[in-house]
Amino acid sequence: MKLKSWFIVGVLGLIGCADVSLGQDWQVPDPAHTLSFPRDHGSHPNFKIEWWYITGHLESKGRRFGFQATFFRLGQKPGSEKPDELLGNSQLYLAHMGISDPVNKIFLHEERLNREGWNAGASVNDLDVHNANWSLKRTGKSMRLSGSVRADASWDLELIPQKGPIIFGEDGVSRKGPEGTASSYYITYPRIDALGSIRIKDESFEVTGEAWMDHEISSSQLDRSQIGWNWTCIQFNDGREIMGYVLRTADGENSPYSRLVWIGESGRLHHLTLQDYQWEHGGSWTSPESGATYPISPTITALDPKTGENRILRLQPLMPDQEMTGTAAGISYWEGACDVLDEVSGKVVGRAFLEMTGYADDIGEKLR
């Protein structure tokens, strides 16, 4: 799901951008529309909110790392495909980078905010987005990701999709609430080979691993009752994946629009509603920066379509401190690399990324 729009909403209130409330001119996802690639890998200026999100697990000589790279676009004027000037006023770009080094218990992260123009932008024809010297671009059958965290870390990765694109949503539209506007086009590459180089402090590594990519296109997210969410992407050792989330409501319940989707070896999707899975909080870590307490080791019980039986899966973070603390938007969230343990066998059966929002801030209020 990866609902990042609340960052941008918070930013708007801080920097005094134009009114971006959903109006008749902003498009909303349409089940009758068929996505077309490579064009739909690119930017969609007629939609208000868009992001390209990549997480991954990297290895070098037995050493593990986790990384996140997210590029956001917020339209301020519908249909504005070209910058009005060197620093335009029709698009706003926010980006986050993070990298985990469990051996040294280091989590490095950075946030950037730029208006459209020479220092930030996104192509409308294909995947080609940048924020200063951070970039994500499709090159034939692969993608190239370049990122850094100030002078402390950097990476340059080739990303080669092995599965996808996958379109989530029972009819091609991922709905987050009863209102038709609370929805998105949700495009995913759930298994990507990654190889390249990273540097953390004074150490450099040649790395290989696997990544996950989401691209969401929307004009509104969350309904009026929702205050946050927990989300995960799981890559199993058997070649399957899970994308799942619970949308948390103000009365302490999980929204019926929460979803969990199994992705088969061939890419076939099996959608589950809350009747078919449970997400139970587990673990506890309190951030010294935001003061928020996160349930960083949840247990997910989900009906496995391959066996017809429940699987009990626990997400175990590689390290507890993987909180992304925002400066431009003033919003903090937990986004971290995890192992996936089968609670019945006690074995590690895959790897995951876990995201938890709404614990440090009332993001629902910012969205509304």
Buried (B, 14 or more C-beta within 10 A) or exposed (E): BBBBBBBBBBBBEEEEBEEBEBEEEBBBBEEEEEBEEEEBBBBBBBBBBBBBBBBBBBBBEEBBBBBBBBBBBBBBBBEBBEBBEEEBBBBBBBBBBBBBBBEEEBBBBBBBBBBBBEBBBBBEEBBBBBBEEBBBBBEEEBBBBBBBBEEBBBBBBBBBBEBBBBBBBEEBBBBBBEEEBBBBBBBBBBBBBBBBBBBBEEEEBEBEBBBBBBBBBBBBBBBEBBBBBBBBBBBBEEEBBBBBBBBBBEEEEBBEBBBBBBBBEEEEBBEBEBEBBBBEBBBEBEBEEBEBEBBBBBBBBBBBBEEEEBBBBBBBBBBBBBBBBBEBBBBBBBBBBBBBBBEEEEEEBBBBBBBBBBBBBBBBEBBE
